[in-house]
Structures are given as C-alpha cells and as structure tokens.
Amino acid sequence: MVWIMSIPTEPIGSIPRTRSLRVALDEHAAGRLSAADLTTLQEQATAETLATLEQLGCPVLVDGEQSKPSFVTYPVAGLTNLDPDGAVIPFADGHTRQLPRLASGPFRYRTRAETFVRDARRHTDRPLKQAVIAPSALSLLYPSDPIAGYSREEFLRDLADEAEADIRGCLEAGAHRVQLDFTEGRLSLKLDPSGGLLDDFVALNNTVLERFSEAERDRLGVHTCPGGDHDSTHSLDVDYAGLLPKLFGLAVGNFYVQLAGEPDPERVLRIITDQLRPGIRVFVGVTDPIDPRVETPEEVRDRVLLAARYIPVEQLGTCDDCGFSPFADDTSTSRELSFAKIGARVRGTELASRALGL
C-alpha cells in the first residue's frame, strides 16, 4: 500500500544487512568467497531492501547501504595509500571505531556513491535517496604530522574536488535527494569545546556545497545525530545548542535532525525555530533506532504534531533519527525491527497529516 501524505518522510540511509550478506562478507574477508559472488549477494540484498521499503509505502527509497562497508569509509575502501592507525572514535558503552590514516598523496576516492544509485535504479522506478559522507569526516584521515610532499592544504583541495564529484555524480544519476552524513559535527564539540573544529568542518563542507546551484542545493541535505553504533552513541551528551546554529549555516535545502532519542525534544525544537529561514525543510527524527521498542503510529503522530507547533508545516518533514546499521558488522538491530520502525514512521506521519487537515 502506498501512503499519500502532505508531510514528506524519508529514511536516513543504512538498514541492517541480510543474514546471507553478513555471512558472505565474513567469507570474502577470509578469502573464501570471490568478489564477484559477493557483488551478486549485495545486489540481491539491495533488491530485497528496496522491495520491502516499497511494500511499506515509503515515498522515498534507499538501498540500505547494502553494498557499503560503512557509511564513512565507502569512498576509500581498498585504497593502497592508507594505514589502519587513524583517528579513534570512542562510544559511550566503551567500544571504539578507528578510521584509516592517509599515508601518502594524492587523495582520491576509489568508489563514488553514484554507483549505488545506478545499481538501485535497476530495481525500482521510485524516488531514490543517496547518503554520502561529508568531506569534513574524511578530513580526519589526514594525520597530525604533515605528509612529506603533500601538504594538508593540497589534501583539502583534493578532498573538496572528490566530494563535489561524489555528490554531483549522484545528482546526475537521478537521485531524488543527496544527503551528507555529518555525525562528526556534534562529536567535534566534544573534541574541541571551543567550537573551532566545528567552524572548520562547516567551512570545508560549504566550500563544496557552494559549488552547486540553488536548484541543486534544493536536492541536497545534511544529517546530524550523535552517532549510533552497537546501540550506543559517541556524542549524545553534547548540547545540541552548540551545534544547531552552525549546522543551519550549511548551504543545503534540507536538514535531517535526530530528535526522538533526545532527552528534551521540545527544547531542541525551540532551538530549531530560531534557525529557520525561508526555503529550507527540516526533517525531524520520529523513530529511535537505538530503542528496541517499536514506536506506534500514534506515538509517531504525536511527535510530528509536537514538531508542527514549532516548525511551519510547509517546512516540516520526518525521518528516522539515524541509520539503523551505519557499519556493516553492526547486528545490534535486526532488519525486522528496522522495517517495523520505518513502517511506524510512514503510517504515523500520515496520521499527523490527517490530524492537521492536510
């Protein structure tokens, strides 16, 4: 069943990989499965994901990042000029994720997200959204000590060019929306409470975004959350008040803001109200991927109606707080639970639209 709604609703990106795909990834890493066989299973998982989202009535689909190793490393996976000992990101439950480190220049993407758009398009004619990693996140790959013969300034110029090409390729491949994942924005205030690092991140991202026309930026968005992984976060304890005013300085037409998992959603909505400007849309999170309980459509409806008290309905949308499995090896949330929450988001948003007389 396809729901027709006045308030738009979109997923964020990742969905837990199918069981067969998780097994295949382990087999491939151990050298017991060919790259071609892995690709076949990734394509099958993508087709299954798209079909399920369509059955749930989602007006905008995603491939669930079934072919990505993670939301952040997909452009650089397989590069030979990386070392594994890069920046470490600690999570509240004690586990960590470690980024690779650029060992030599020049910096180039090995995989562009447009390939995922084109692969998904073979399985559906519905509007497709593609998440890409923000250049600010990849700027963390450059080490603190300069690379001989390849300065940080050269790296940032190359990074901006690569990020532009990544986004532009998705638009040209027909993506309905291209969303920059910017989870490092909130984290930056933990790393540098002065806000200087966040200012650098915003400036770098805008260096790329300002290369696009106004019409193109209407199809671009940015997502912020406190980084969900293994049912934990890296920056939920960082006050949104320090991030949101600078986040809304990014040159995009759409903002996807984690809200359902916030301890005081109404306070966040008041901050958002102060940042609203004409021509943008704010998608508020109405389902929490970390919460194992499935929200009811009525609960989602009430969250949307609360948001509509602060955000004009013509500028309001809904989303999930975060991706459900940003890293391929994260099995803390099942596919079944993820799809149930997505279904509640779609139905609850429709209920809210009706309650508002739309």
FENTA-V138274 format. One record per residue. RES is the residue in one small letter. OMEGA is omega in degrees with one decimal (999 if undefined). Layout:
# FENTA-V138274
res: [RES:RES]
omega: [OMEGA:OMEGA]
This chain:
# FENTA-V138274
res: [m:v:w:i:m:s:i:p:t:e:p:i:g:s:i:p:r:t:r:s:l:r:v:a:l:d:e:h:a:a:g:r:l:s:a:a:d:l:t:t:l:q:e:q:a:t:a:e:t:l:a:t:l:e:q:l:g:c:p:v:l:v:d:g:e:q:s:k:p:s:f:v:t:y:p:v:a:g:l:t:n:l:d:p:d:g:a:v:i:p:f:a:d:g:h:t:r:q:l:p:r:l:a:s:g:p:f:r:y:r:t:r:a:e:t:f:v:r:d:a:r:r:h:t:d:r:p:l:k:q:a:v:i:a:p:s:a:l:s:l:l:y:p:s:d:p:i:a:g:y:s:r:e:e:f:l:r:d:l:a:d:e:a:e:a:d:i:r:g:c:l:e:a:g:a:h:r:v:q:l:d:f:t:e:g:r:l:s:l:k:l:d:p:s:g:g:l:l:d:d:f:v:a:l:n:n:t:v:l:e:r:f:s:e:a:e:r:d:r:l:g:v:h:t:c:p:g:g:d:h:d:s:t:h:s:l:d:v:d:y:a:g:l:l:p:k:l:f:g:l:a:v:g:n:f:y:v:q:l:a:g:e:p:d:p:e:r:v:l:r:i:i:t:d:q:l:r:p:g:i:r:v:f:v:g:v:t:d:p:i:d:p:r:v:e:t:p:e:e:v:r:d:r:v:l:l:a:a:r:y:i:p:v:e:q:l:g:t:c:d:d:c:g:f:s:p:f:a:d:d:t:s:t:s:r:e:l:s:f:a:k:i:g:a:r:v:r:g:t:e:l:a:s:r:a:l:g:l]
omega: [178.5:178.2:174.6:-173.8:179.6:176.2:-178.0:177.5:-176.3:170.8:175.8:179.4:-167.7:174.1:-179.1:-179.7:177.2:-179.4:-179.4:179.2:177.9:177.1:-179.2:178.7:177.2:179.8:179.0:179.6:179.8:178.3:-177.4:178.7:-177.7:176.9:-179.6:179.0:177.0:179.3:178.1:-179.5:175.7:178.0:177.9:179.3:177.5:180.0:179.5:179.5:-179.2:-179.0:-180.0:178.0:178.6:178.5:178.8:179.1:-179.6:179.3:176.8:-175.6:170.1:178.4:179.5:179.8:-177.7:-178.8:180.0:172.4:172.9:-178.5:-174.2:-171.5:-175.6:-177.5:-169.8:-179.0:179.1:176.6:-177.2:-179.5:176.3:169.4:-173.1:-168.9:-179.7:-176.5:179.4:179.5:-179.8:177.5:-172.2:-178.7:177.0:178.6:-178.1:167.7:-179.0:176.5:170.9:179.8:177.3:-176.9:-179.8:178.7:-3.7:178.3:177.6:170.9:172.4:179.6:176.4:-175.6:179.4:178.4:178.6:177.3:-177.4:178.3:-179.1:-177.7:178.9:-173.9:-178.9:172.9:178.5:175.5:-176.9:174.7:178.7:174.5:175.0:178.8:179.0:178.5:179.2:178.4:-178.6:176.1:178.9:178.6:-178.2:-175.2:178.9:174.8:-176.8:175.2:-178.4:177.1:-179.0:-173.8:176.7:178.6:177.1:178.8:-178.1:175.8:178.3:179.3:179.3:178.5:-179.0:179.8:176.7:-179.1:179.0:-179.8:-175.9:178.3:177.6:178.2:-178.3:177.6:174.4:178.1:175.9:-179.8:173.0:-173.9:174.7:174.8:-170.7:-179.2:179.2:179.0:179.8:178.7:-176.3:-179.9:171.9:179.1:-178.1:-177.0:178.4:-178.2:-179.5:179.2:177.2:176.9:178.6:179.9:-178.6:-180.0:179.5:179.9:179.0:174.0:178.0:-173.3:-178.1:174.3:-177.6:179.1:178.3:178.9:178.0:-179.5:174.1:178.7:-180.0:177.4:177.0:-179.3:174.9:174.0:-179.7:173.8:179.7:178.1:-178.7:178.8:176.3:179.4:178.6:-174.2:178.4:-179.4:178.6:-177.1:177.5:-176.1:177.6:-176.2:-165.8:178.8:178.9:176.9:-176.7:170.3:177.9:-172.4:176.4:-179.2:-173.9:-179.2:-178.9:-168.3:174.6:-175.6:-174.4:-177.9:179.6:178.4:-179.4:-176.7:-176.3:176.1:178.6:179.2:177.3:177.2:179.9:-179.8:-179.3:-176.5:-176.8:173.3:-178.7:172.0:177.8:174.7:179.6:175.8:-178.5:178.3:-179.4:172.1:-176.9:-178.4:-178.0:179.6:-178.1:178.9:177.9:176.4:174.1:175.1:-179.9:176.9:175.8:178.2:-176.9:176.3:177.9:-179.3:175.0:-179.9:-178.6:174.1:-176.0:-176.8:177.6:-172.2:178.4:177.1:-173.1:171.2:177.7:179.2:167.8:-179.2:-172.2:169.3:-176.4:179.1:-175.2:176.2:-171.6:-176.2:-178.4:-179.7:-176.5:178.0:-177.9:175.4:-177.5:178.7:-179.8:-179.0:177.4:178.5:178.0:177.1:177.8:177.7:-178.1:-177.5:-179.6:177.2:176.7:177.7:178.3:178.4:179.7:-178.8:178.9:178.1:-177.9:999]
